[in-house]
Amino acid sequence: MTVTDLPKLYTIFNACALLHIILGLFMIKQGQKKAHIASMIIALLFSTAFLGCYLYYHYHAGHVQFAGTGLSRPLYFTILFTHIPLAILTVPLVIMTVVPALQQRFDKHKRVAKWTVPVWLYVSFTGIIIYLMCYVWYGPPIRA
């Protein structure tokens, strides 16, 4: 495996996290607390693996430029410019959601999770779209 293989790998990690977030949400709505906990731990592990691979890739590959042209460019940059700040926000939101759960303060956990889940879902989903646009549909990206 080379550094150029990492975007595909970290997108797979991201997709797995997305599926487990959805599954965890479904499980808690069904009252299956242990399944919810397991699914959310798996989502956290996949998200952590994603972040590690993503940071390693961009440290070694540097900045990449979107290669698409025409209408794909404003669409890509609209998605990207909503994704980036929300991705940054996701880290503290997840921490602020997990810590009360570990402290068994489920009222606070639930209150914060109502904000965390939609943001985390959006970031995970748009991350997959960004990968597809940048590396598959209009790629490969231009190395800057």
C-alpha positions as CSV (number, residue, x, y, z in Angstrom):
1,M,0.0,0.0,0.0
2,T,1.2,3.4,-0.9
3,V,0.2,6.9,0.2
4,T,-1.9,7.3,-2.9
5,D,-4.0,4.3,-1.8
6,L,-5.1,6.1,1.4
7,P,-8.0,8.2,0.1
8,K,-9.8,5.0,-0.9
9,L,-9.0,3.4,2.5
10,Y,-10.0,6.4,4.6
11,T,-13.2,6.7,2.6
12,I,-14.1,3.1,3.4
13,F,-13.4,3.9,7.1
14,N,-15.7,6.9,6.8
15,A,-18.5,4.9,5.1
16,C,-18.2,2.2,7.8
17,A,-18.5,5.0,10.5
18,L,-21.5,6.4,8.7
19,L,-23.3,3.0,8.6
20,H,-22.6,2.5,12.4
21,I,-23.8,6.0,13.3
22,I,-27.1,5.2,11.5
23,L,-27.2,1.7,13.0
24,G,-26.5,3.2,16.5
25,L,-29.3,5.7,16.1
26,F,-31.7,3.0,15.0
27,M,-30.7,0.8,17.9
28,I,-31.3,3.5,20.5
29,K,-34.6,4.3,19.0
30,Q,-35.5,0.6,19.4
31,G,-34.4,0.7,23.0
32,Q,-31.5,-1.6,22.4
33,K,-28.9,0.3,24.5
34,K,-26.1,-2.3,24.4
35,A,-26.3,-2.5,20.6
36,H,-26.4,1.3,20.5
37,I,-23.2,1.5,22.6
38,A,-21.5,-1.2,20.5
39,S,-22.4,0.5,17.2
40,M,-21.3,3.9,18.4
41,I,-18.0,2.6,19.7
42,I,-17.4,1.0,16.3
43,A,-18.3,4.3,14.6
44,L,-15.8,6.1,16.8
45,L,-13.1,3.6,16.0
46,F,-13.7,3.9,12.3
47,S,-13.8,7.7,12.5
48,T,-10.6,7.7,14.4
49,A,-9.0,5.5,11.8
50,F,-10.3,7.8,9.1
51,L,-8.9,10.8,10.7
52,G,-5.5,9.2,11.2
53,C,-5.3,8.1,7.6
54,Y,-6.6,11.4,6.3
55,L,-4.0,13.4,8.3
56,Y,-1.2,11.1,7.3
57,Y,-2.2,11.2,3.6
58,H,-2.4,15.0,3.5
59,Y,0.9,15.4,5.4
60,H,2.7,13.2,2.8
61,A,0.7,14.1,-0.3
62,G,0.2,17.8,0.4
63,H,-2.6,19.8,-1.0
64,V,-4.6,18.3,-3.9
65,Q,-6.7,20.4,-6.3
66,F,-10.0,19.4,-7.7
67,A,-9.7,18.5,-11.4
68,G,-13.4,18.9,-12.4
69,T,-14.5,21.6,-14.7
70,G,-17.7,23.4,-15.5
71,L,-20.7,23.1,-13.1
72,S,-18.9,20.4,-11.1
73,R,-16.6,23.0,-9.6
74,P,-19.2,25.2,-7.8
75,L,-21.0,22.1,-6.7
76,Y,-17.8,20.5,-5.3
77,F,-16.7,23.7,-3.6
78,T,-20.2,24.3,-2.0
79,I,-20.1,20.8,-0.6
80,L,-16.4,21.2,0.5
81,F,-16.9,24.6,2.1
82,T,-19.9,23.3,4.2
83,H,-18.1,20.1,5.0
84,I,-14.8,21.6,6.3
85,P,-16.1,23.7,9.2
86,L,-18.6,21.1,10.2
87,A,-15.9,18.4,10.2
88,I,-13.8,20.6,12.5
89,L,-16.9,21.0,14.7
90,T,-17.6,17.3,14.8
91,V,-14.6,16.5,17.0
92,P,-15.6,18.6,20.0
93,L,-19.2,17.7,19.5
94,V,-18.4,13.9,19.6
95,I,-16.3,14.4,22.7
96,M,-19.1,16.5,24.3
97,T,-21.5,13.6,23.5
98,V,-19.3,10.7,24.6
99,V,-18.1,12.2,27.9
100,P,-21.6,12.5,29.5
101,A,-22.4,9.0,28.3
102,L,-19.3,7.6,30.1
103,Q,-20.3,9.6,33.2
104,Q,-23.8,8.1,32.9
105,R,-25.3,11.5,32.5
106,F,-27.7,10.4,29.8
107,D,-29.9,13.5,29.9
108,K,-26.9,15.6,28.9
109,H,-25.7,12.9,26.5
110,K,-29.1,12.9,24.7
111,R,-29.3,16.7,24.6
112,V,-25.8,17.1,22.9
113,A,-26.4,14.1,20.7
114,K,-29.3,15.8,19.1
115,W,-26.8,18.3,17.6
116,T,-23.9,15.8,17.1
117,V,-25.7,13.2,15.1
118,P,-27.0,15.3,12.2
119,V,-23.6,17.1,11.9
120,W,-21.6,13.8,12.1
121,L,-24.0,12.2,9.5
122,Y,-23.6,15.2,7.2
123,V,-19.8,15.3,7.5
124,S,-19.5,11.5,6.9
125,F,-21.9,11.5,3.9
126,T,-20.3,14.6,2.3
127,G,-16.9,13.2,2.9
128,I,-17.8,10.2,0.7
129,I,-19.2,12.6,-1.9
130,I,-16.0,14.7,-1.8
131,Y,-13.9,11.6,-2.3
132,L,-16.0,10.4,-5.2
133,M,-15.9,13.8,-6.9
134,C,-12.2,14.4,-6.3
135,Y,-10.8,10.9,-6.9
136,V,-13.3,9.0,-9.0
137,W,-15.8,11.0,-11.0
138,Y,-13.5,14.0,-11.9
139,G,-10.1,12.7,-10.7
140,P,-7.4,12.0,-10.2
141,P,-6.8,15.3,-8.4
142,I,-4.0,17.7,-9.4
143,R,-1.1,17.6,-6.9
144,A,-0.2,21.1,-5.8
